[in-house]
Structure formats: structure tokens, C-alpha cells
């Protein structure tokens, strides 16, 4: 066999590390898909409304405008007044910031904790793996909303309690995905080579394993953010928020639902906002998932 013929055969037998997917490259590639673009536009619009809305609100959040449920023509406002006679548009512009901040913070904490647990479990390959995963299974056995309700009922409807409850229930789901994605990588020869070189476990976990599972983790993070928004909105709808009388999209739905038949904007605006926000993050996650799987084109393009 000639040298040129044996080279490919030798190359096939070498276990070389798969180049890690850079998060920035994956995001840019995912934007080729229309679903990712639509999701990004929807999410960006709702985020801007939540963050910048208070700066452009025509009235104060507790400024009395007219009698409750007065139409726009009567109250000289765009969407009329709510159950207290406050401007619906102003309350809507103020109401998204708290939901968005709590959702992002709690999801970030849960994702970080879950990734660490998943990587440690996948790399351990011993009793520690079983202990960690069985603990995650116990937490996952209870619905996320139920654990959040229990935590809020026992300690109180405080922001840090809600953040802790959402993060705690997010971590197990992320941990299982991280463990499943990291296990095949742990078995690769380049992980053994880094161990032979004397690299620390922390360096191996976050310098070698983590870059190779960024794709699945980004998809899972967007999915978890979507669920966090839904859970936080549901808690607010049930009156379990730090300030039950504050301008909050979930509280607006609860307080104004009785007027849906004749003056719907007080409940309809936050319903549309929450629906579009969750739809946007879901589309982004779906686009990233398709890109990470190598499906870079929409069907029919």
C-alpha cells in the first residue's frame, strides 16, 4: 500500500475532537431561518416595550384618569381605563419590566446551575452521577408551577422567592440535557488526553466539555425562558406577586378579565404581549435547534 493510500486510512482511525460550535457563529447561522428572524423581531419588540415603556407612558402608573372601564373616547386615552380608572396603555407599558427581569434572572440561575450539575454528572461516571440525577428526578417529579406555588405560599410572594423557585425547578431539566449532551464527549480520546496532560477538572469541564455542548444548551435556555415567562405570569394572575396592585401583565389580566366582553383592552393587551413574547423565544429556540442539527434552510427555499 502506498503512502498516499495509507494516509486516509490512518486519518480515519484518529479520534480528533469535534470543533466546538461558537455561540456567536451559531446565532448568526440561525438567523438565516425566517422563523429565527421572526422570533427575534417579536422578542426584541416586547423587550423594548418592557424596558423602555415607562419612559414613554402618557400617564403615571397610579394616575386616575376616568371612571373604571371607560372607553378611549370617553377617557381621551388610546385603550381606555382599567378596573381602577387608570390608563390601560400606561399600565401596560409599565407592566412588562418585572416579568421580564424575574424571568431572565431566574432562568439564567437555573441554566447555570443545571449545566454545572449535568457536566459534573457526565464526567463523574460513578455513584455521584446516580446521586445527582436521582435528585434531579425527584424535583422533576413535581410540576414547576406547583413547586412555585408551594414556595410562594410558605415564604411569601417576594421576588427572590419566585426567582429561587423558578431557578430550582429549571435546573433539573437543564441538567439532564447537559448530561445527555456531554456523555458522548466525555468518551472521546481528547478528553483522556487532557486528563493525561494534568489539566484540572474545572478546566476540562468548562474548557473542553462545555464548548462542545453549547448548541443544545442554547436551545434549552430559550425553551426554559419561555416556560419561566409563563409560570411567572401565571403566579401574577393568581395574585402571587411581590405587589398585587402593581402594574404587571399577569395582574392586569386577572383584574380586568371581567370586562373582556365590553372593554377588553385591559386584559387583551397583556395577553397578546405574553403570547407574542413566548412565541418569539420559542421560534428563536427552534431556529437555533435546526441550525445546530445542520438544517440551515427553511423548507421550500
C-alpha positions as CSV (number, residue, x, y, z in Angstrom):
1,X,0.0,0.0,0.0
2,X,1.4,3.4,-1.0
3,X,1.9,6.2,1.4
4,X,-0.8,8.2,-0.2
5,X,-3.3,5.3,0.2
6,X,-2.5,4.7,3.8
7,X,-2.8,8.3,4.9
8,X,-6.6,8.4,4.6
9,X,-6.9,5.1,6.5
10,X,-4.7,6.4,9.3
11,X,-6.6,9.6,9.4
12,X,-9.9,7.8,9.8
13,X,-8.6,5.9,12.9
14,X,-7.6,9.1,14.7
15,X,-10.1,10.4,17.2
16,X,-9.8,14.1,16.8
17,X,-12.0,16.5,18.8
18,X,-15.0,17.9,17.1
19,X,-14.5,21.7,16.8
20,X,-16.8,23.3,19.3
21,X,-19.7,25.4,18.0
22,X,-19.2,29.0,18.8
23,X,-22.3,30.6,20.2
24,X,-21.9,33.7,18.1
25,X,-21.5,31.7,14.9
26,X,-24.5,29.5,15.8
27,X,-26.6,32.6,16.3
28,X,-25.6,34.2,13.1
29,X,-26.2,31.0,11.1
30,X,-29.6,30.5,12.8
31,X,-30.7,34.0,11.6
32,X,-30.7,32.6,8.1
33,X,-34.0,30.9,9.0
34,X,-37.1,33.0,8.8
35,X,-38.5,31.5,12.0
36,X,-35.5,32.8,13.9
37,X,-35.8,36.3,12.4
38,X,-39.5,36.5,13.2
39,X,-38.8,35.3,16.7
40,X,-36.0,37.8,17.2
41,X,-38.2,40.6,16.0
42,X,-41.1,39.7,18.2
43,X,-38.8,39.2,21.2
44,X,-37.0,42.5,20.6
45,X,-40.2,44.5,20.3
46,X,-41.6,43.1,23.5
47,X,-38.3,43.5,25.4
48,X,-38.1,47.2,24.2
49,X,-41.7,47.7,25.4
50,X,-40.9,46.2,28.8
51,X,-37.7,48.1,29.3
52,X,-38.4,51.5,27.6
53,X,-42.2,51.6,28.1
54,X,-42.2,53.5,31.4
55,X,-40.2,56.3,29.7
56,X,-42.9,56.9,27.1
57,X,-46.0,56.2,29.1
58,X,-48.5,59.0,28.7
59,X,-49.6,58.8,32.3
60,X,-48.4,57.7,35.7
61,X,-48.9,54.1,36.8
62,X,-51.4,55.2,39.5
63,X,-52.8,58.3,37.9
64,X,-56.6,58.4,38.0
65,X,-57.9,59.2,34.5
66,X,-61.7,58.5,34.5
67,X,-64.3,56.1,35.8
68,X,-63.4,52.4,35.7
69,X,-63.7,50.7,32.2
70,X,-64.2,54.0,30.4
71,X,-63.7,53.7,26.7
72,X,-61.0,55.5,24.9
73,X,-63.3,58.2,23.5
74,X,-64.7,58.9,26.9
75,X,-61.4,59.0,28.8
76,X,-59.5,60.6,26.0
77,X,-56.9,57.7,26.0
78,X,-55.9,55.1,23.4
79,X,-57.2,52.0,25.1
80,X,-59.5,53.4,27.8
81,X,-59.2,52.8,31.6
82,X,-58.9,49.7,33.7
83,X,-60.8,48.5,36.8
84,X,-59.4,51.4,38.9
85,X,-59.8,54.1,36.4
86,X,-56.1,54.1,35.4
87,X,-54.9,54.4,31.8
88,X,-54.6,50.9,30.3
89,X,-51.8,51.9,27.9
90,X,-49.6,53.4,30.7
91,X,-50.2,50.3,33.0
92,X,-49.3,48.1,30.0
93,X,-46.1,49.9,29.3
94,X,-45.1,49.7,32.9
95,X,-46.2,46.1,33.4
96,X,-43.7,44.1,31.4
97,X,-40.4,45.0,33.1
98,X,-40.9,43.0,36.3
99,X,-42.0,39.8,34.5
100,X,-39.1,40.1,32.0
101,X,-36.4,40.7,34.7
102,X,-37.6,38.0,37.0
103,X,-37.8,35.5,34.1
104,X,-34.3,36.3,32.8
105,X,-32.6,36.2,36.2
106,X,-34.3,33.0,37.4
107,X,-33.7,31.3,34.0
108,X,-30.1,32.3,34.0
109,X,-29.5,31.0,37.5
110,X,-31.3,27.8,36.7
111,X,-29.4,27.2,33.5
112,X,-26.0,27.8,35.1
113,X,-26.8,25.5,38.0
114,X,-28.2,22.9,35.7
115,X,-25.2,23.0,33.3
116,X,-22.8,22.6,36.2
117,X,-24.7,19.6,37.6
118,X,-25.0,18.0,34.2
119,X,-21.4,18.4,33.4
120,X,-20.2,17.1,36.8
121,X,-22.6,14.1,36.5
122,X,-21.5,13.2,33.0
123,X,-17.8,13.5,33.8
124,X,-18.0,11.6,37.1
125,X,-19.3,8.3,35.6
126,X,-19.7,6.9,39.1
127,X,-22.1,6.9,42.1
128,X,-22.0,10.7,42.1
129,X,-23.7,10.6,38.7
130,X,-26.5,8.5,40.0
131,X,-27.0,10.6,43.2
132,X,-27.2,13.8,41.2
133,X,-29.5,12.5,38.6
134,X,-31.9,10.8,41.1
135,X,-32.1,14.1,43.0
136,X,-32.9,15.9,39.7
137,X,-35.6,13.2,39.1
138,X,-37.2,13.9,42.4
139,X,-37.5,17.6,41.7
140,X,-38.8,17.0,38.2
141,X,-41.5,14.7,39.5
142,X,-43.4,17.7,40.7
143,X,-44.9,20.2,38.2
144,X,-43.0,23.5,38.0
145,X,-46.0,25.7,38.8
146,X,-46.9,23.5,41.8
147,X,-43.4,23.9,43.4
148,X,-43.5,27.6,42.7
149,X,-47.0,27.9,44.4
150,X,-45.7,25.9,47.5
151,X,-42.6,28.1,47.8
152,X,-44.6,31.4,47.5
153,X,-47.3,30.1,49.9
154,X,-44.8,29.1,52.6
155,X,-42.4,32.0,52.4
156,X,-44.4,34.8,50.8
157,X,-44.8,36.4,47.4
158,X,-41.4,38.0,47.3
159,X,-39.3,38.4,44.1
160,X,-36.4,36.5,45.5
161,X,-38.7,33.6,46.4
162,X,-40.1,33.5,42.9
163,X,-36.7,33.6,41.4
164,X,-35.4,30.8,43.7
165,X,-38.5,28.7,42.9
166,X,-38.2,29.1,39.1
167,X,-34.4,28.5,39.2
168,X,-34.7,25.4,41.3
169,X,-37.3,23.9,39.0
170,X,-35.4,24.9,35.9
171,X,-32.0,23.4,36.9
172,X,-33.0,19.6,36.8
173,X,-34.4,19.8,33.2
174,X,-31.2,21.6,32.1
175,X,-29.0,19.2,34.0
176,X,-30.5,16.2,32.2
177,X,-30.0,17.8,28.8
178,X,-26.4,18.8,29.6
179,X,-25.6,15.4,30.9
180,X,-27.0,13.7,27.8
181,X,-25.1,16.0,25.5
182,X,-21.9,15.7,27.5
183,X,-21.7,12.0,27.9
184,X,-20.6,11.2,24.3
185,X,-18.0,14.0,24.5
186,X,-16.6,12.5,27.8
187,X,-15.8,9.3,26.0
188,X,-13.7,11.0,23.3
189,X,-10.0,10.4,23.2
190,X,-9.1,14.1,23.5
191,X,-10.7,14.2,27.0
192,X,-8.4,11.4,28.0
193,X,-5.5,13.3,26.5
194,X,-6.3,16.4,28.6
195,X,-6.5,14.3,31.7
196,X,-3.1,12.8,30.9
197,X,-1.7,16.3,30.5
198,X,-2.7,17.0,34.1
199,X,-5.4,19.6,33.4
200,X,-7.7,20.4,36.3
201,X,-11.3,19.0,36.3
202,X,-12.6,22.6,36.2
203,X,-10.6,23.2,33.1
204,X,-11.8,20.0,31.5
205,X,-15.4,20.7,32.4
206,X,-15.6,24.3,31.2
207,X,-12.8,24.4,28.8
208,X,-13.3,21.2,26.9
209,X,-16.8,19.8,27.6
210,X,-18.9,23.0,27.8
211,X,-17.8,24.4,24.3
212,X,-18.8,21.1,22.7
213,X,-22.4,21.2,24.0
214,X,-23.2,24.9,23.5
215,X,-25.7,24.3,20.8
216,X,-28.1,22.1,22.9
217,X,-27.6,24.4,25.9
218,X,-28.6,27.5,23.9
219,X,-31.7,25.7,22.7
220,X,-32.6,24.6,26.2
221,X,-32.0,28.1,27.6
222,X,-34.5,29.6,25.2
223,X,-37.0,26.9,26.0
224,X,-36.6,27.4,29.7
225,X,-37.0,31.1,29.4
226,X,-40.3,30.5,27.6
227,X,-41.6,28.4,30.4
228,X,-40.4,30.8,33.1
229,X,-42.3,33.7,31.5
230,X,-45.5,31.5,31.5
231,X,-45.0,30.4,35.1
232,X,-44.3,34.0,36.4
233,X,-47.3,35.3,34.5
234,X,-49.5,32.6,36.0
235,X,-48.3,33.4,39.5
236,X,-49.1,37.1,39.0
237,X,-52.5,36.1,37.5
238,X,-53.2,34.2,40.7
239,X,-52.3,37.2,42.8
240,X,-49.0,35.8,44.0
241,X,-46.6,38.6,43.2
242,X,-44.5,40.9,45.3
243,X,-47.0,43.7,44.9
244,X,-50.6,42.5,44.0
245,X,-51.6,46.1,43.0
246,X,-48.6,46.8,40.8
247,X,-48.6,47.3,37.1
248,X,-47.9,43.7,36.0
249,X,-49.1,42.0,32.8
250,X,-50.3,38.9,34.8
251,X,-52.1,41.1,37.4
252,X,-53.7,43.2,34.6
253,X,-55.2,40.0,33.1
254,X,-56.6,38.9,36.5
255,X,-58.1,42.3,37.5
256,X,-59.6,43.2,34.1
257,X,-60.8,39.8,32.9
258,X,-64.4,40.7,34.0
259,X,-64.6,43.4,31.3
260,X,-63.5,41.3,28.4
261,X,-67.0,41.4,26.9
262,X,-67.3,45.2,26.7
263,X,-63.9,46.8,27.4
264,X,-61.3,44.1,26.7
265,X,-58.1,46.1,26.3
266,X,-57.1,46.0,30.0
267,X,-56.8,42.2,29.7
268,X,-56.3,41.7,26.0
269,X,-53.1,43.8,25.7
270,X,-51.1,41.8,28.3
271,X,-52.5,38.5,26.9
272,X,-51.2,39.4,23.5
273,X,-47.8,40.6,24.9
274,X,-47.2,37.4,26.9
275,X,-48.3,35.2,24.0
276,X,-46.1,37.0,21.5
277,X,-43.1,37.0,23.9
278,X,-43.3,33.3,24.5
279,X,-43.9,32.7,20.8
280,X,-40.8,34.8,19.9
281,X,-38.5,33.0,22.3
282,X,-39.9,29.7,21.1
283,X,-39.2,30.5,17.5
284,X,-35.6,31.5,18.4
285,X,-35.0,28.3,20.2
286,X,-36.4,26.3,17.3
287,X,-34.2,28.1,14.8
288,X,-31.1,27.5,16.9
289,X,-32.1,23.8,17.3
290,X,-32.4,23.4,13.5
291,X,-29.1,25.2,12.9
292,X,-27.3,23.1,15.4
293,X,-28.7,20.0,13.8
294,X,-27.5,21.1,10.4
295,X,-30.8,22.2,9.0
296,X,-29.9,25.7,7.8
297,X,-32.7,26.3,5.3
298,X,-36.4,26.6,5.5
299,X,-38.4,24.0,3.5
300,X,-39.1,25.3,0.1
301,X,-36.2,27.8,-0.1
